């Protein structure tokens, strides 16, 4: 019988090629790259599947969620810092010259006098009074909420403590019926919106020994002679260092500041972070170099 006439079920020895093909057919479905080879052949497909058989590639929704959580955490951290530690402020006027100038950016410590509802943005009526309260010292530069609206931020110097008697007589400050020691440091002339006029810089020394510079435009101005102001309990008497250009506690609350309740204190001004000259703006890159370098990082007294 010829070879091509042998029955198909006849037994014969398998060739090496046929043995290799059979072992390939019986191998598991998952393909694995051979350690001895640096690349798979063109007809091989290698699958990397996560446990459970599902693709774990992040979706657009999950990435958006992660971004949202990051923003929320950043806002919470910023809120905690703003409420309990520090808050920046910009000086908008000349009422505190020669110590603070328009365009100064200052940092206020929030913990110095404890915390009130005004420590929180928008002053929500969560509680009354102060938590962990501490009284300011005479001479502190303080940011506070204007008593007549409890919204506007003002900055002045603490001159009168509860129980004090404050008065201006002939352009001189009196505390508890005694004149405050002062010394003329310089006299010059400036040209402002009122035209040329003389200005005097005076160093005042408070009864406790604290000393600082003030600015004055001479006698005869509206607030150079005042009645006696008696500071009630739980309140403070504030004055600007630019004595003839400051709306402060010398002006009654209906049109000025009046007495400032302890609850309205926001914090103590600590340092000038940096300073731009008037007319500069963050939104105007041309003005970014219009700065007062000598005022950067000045500690406030």
Buried (B, 14 or more C-beta within 10 A) or exposed (E): EEEEEEEEEEEEEEEEEEEEEEEEEEEEEEEEEEEEEEEEEEEEEEEEEEEEEEEEEEEEEEEEEEEEEEEEEEEEEEEEEBBEEBBEBEBEBBBBBBBBBBBBBBBBBBBBBBBBBBBBEEBEEEEEEBEEEEBBBBBBBBBBBBBBEBEEBBBBBBBBBBEBBBBBEEBBBBBEEEEBEBEEEEEEEEEEEEEEEEBBBBBBBBEEEBEBBBBBBEEEBEBBBBEEBBBEEBBBBBBBBBBBBBBBBBBEEEEBBBBBBBBBBBBBBBBBBBBBEEEBEEEEEEBEEBBBEEBBEBEBE
